[in-house]
Amino acid sequence: MEELDIHKAVYNAEDIQKILKLGKNKVYEFLDDVFKNTHYFKIIKIGRVYKIPKSSFDKWLCEDDIRRD
């Protein structure tokens, strides 16, 4: 697997898959749920392509880690 480019402005579904260590189908189900329902972080959907602003996703991920402590 390729490493993530930490200088990216947006993640794609494959990046989220690597970060969360989920399968492809689960990632798309999760992103669809976030886009339509939960709005945990910002998602830009262009057709069937998801683009996730890195700052929004990283903030959500870090906040989730803090809540678990």
C-alpha positions, 0 to 999 in steps of 0.5 A: 500500500502507498503511504498517504501524502500529508500535504494533501488538502483533501482525502479521497475514499481510498485515503479514508479506507487506509486511515480507518483500516476498513474495507472498501464497501464499509468505507463507502457506506460510512461516507454515504451515511456521513454525507446524508445523515450524520455530518460528522465532517464535511464531504464534497460529493461529485457524482459518485466521487467523495472528496473529504477536506483533510482539515474537517476529517482530521478534526473529527478524528482527533476529537473522537480520540479525545472523547475516548480518553 
